[in-house]
Amino acid sequence: MTPSKARDLARKLTGLRVAEALQLTTVGERKAAVQIGKTLKSAIANAENNADLPADTLRVKQAVIDEGPRMKRFWPRARGMVSHIEKKMCHVKIVLTDGK
């Protein structure tokens, strides 16, 4: 997915409680909501298992969508020419805090 399509949802998640953020990602209709939701669930599991933090006290401190690599493709055109297509990808990073 392209970074521009995911950044608007990531901005909405910043500062929310984890339960509210999960609800926002499950209701969202975009592909970005599914991918950000998976990353958020992974961050919650990491916080519970690795840092022994309860999930009900966690908040989304930061949700960052960075540009990733681009796949370069070509589209054939008339008279042997081509049009360039760049398929953009992104990196999703979510930071949680316990609010202290």
C-alpha positions in Angstrom: 0.0 0.0 0.0 1.2 3.5 -0.6 2.2 5.7 2.4 -0.2 8.5 1.5 -3.2 6.1 1.8 -2.1 4.9 5.3 -1.0 8.2 6.9 -4.4 9.6 7.5 -5.4 6.6 9.6 -2.1 6.7 11.5 -2.6 10.3 12.4 -6.0 9.5 13.9 -4.6 6.7 16.1 -2.0 8.8 17.9 -2.9 9.5 21.5 -5.8 7.0 21.6 -6.2 4.1 24.0 -5.4 0.7 22.5 -9.1 -0.4 22.6 -10.3 2.6 20.7 -7.5 2.3 18.2 -8.3 -1.3 17.6 -12.0 -0.4 17.1 -11.0 2.3 14.6 -8.9 -0.2 12.6 -11.6 -2.9 12.5 -14.2 -0.4 11.3 -12.0 1.1 8.6 -12.7 0.0 5.0 -9.3 0.7 3.6 -6.5 -1.9 3.1 -4.4 0.3 5.4 -6.8 -0.3 8.3 -6.2 -4.0 8.1 -2.4 -3.7 7.9 -2.2 -1.1 10.7 -4.5 -3.3 12.8 -2.2 -6.3 12.5 0.8 -4.1 13.5 -1.1 -2.7 16.5 -2.1 -6.2 17.7 1.5 -7.3 17.4 2.6 -4.2 19.4 0.1 -5.0 22.1 1.2 -8.6 22.3 4.9 -7.5 22.6 4.0 -5.1 25.4 2.1 -7.7 27.3 4.7 -10.5 26.9 8.0 -8.7 26.8 7.4 -5.7 29.1 4.6 -7.2 31.4 2.3 -4.3 30.8 -1.5 -4.7 31.0 -3.3 -4.0 27.7 -6.0 -1.8 29.3 -3.5 0.9 30.3 -1.7 1.2 27.0 -1.9 4.1 24.6 -0.7 4.7 21.1 2.2 7.1 21.6 3.3 7.2 17.9 2.1 5.7 14.7 4.5 6.3 11.8 4.2 5.4 8.2 7.5 5.6 6.3 8.2 5.1 2.7 9.6 1.7 1.7 11.1 0.4 -1.5 9.4 0.9 -4.8 8.9 -1.8 -7.4 9.5 -0.5 -10.9 7.3 -1.8 -13.6 6.5 -1.0 -17.2 3.3 -0.7 -19.1 3.4 -1.3 -22.8 2.2 1.6 -25.1 1.8 2.2 -28.7 4.7 2.1 -31.2 7.0 0.1 -28.9 7.1 2.7 -26.1 6.5 2.1 -22.4 5.1 4.0 -19.5 6.8 3.7 -16.1 4.9 2.5 -13.1 6.2 2.7 -9.5 4.4 0.5 -7.0 5.0 2.1 -3.7 5.4 0.3 -0.4 5.6 1.5 3.2 6.9 0.6 6.6 4.4 0.7 9.6 5.8 1.5 13.0 3.6 1.8 16.2 5.0 2.8 19.6 2.9 2.2 22.7 3.2 3.7 26.1 1.7 2.9 29.5 0.8 6.5 30.1 3.2 7.1 32.9 
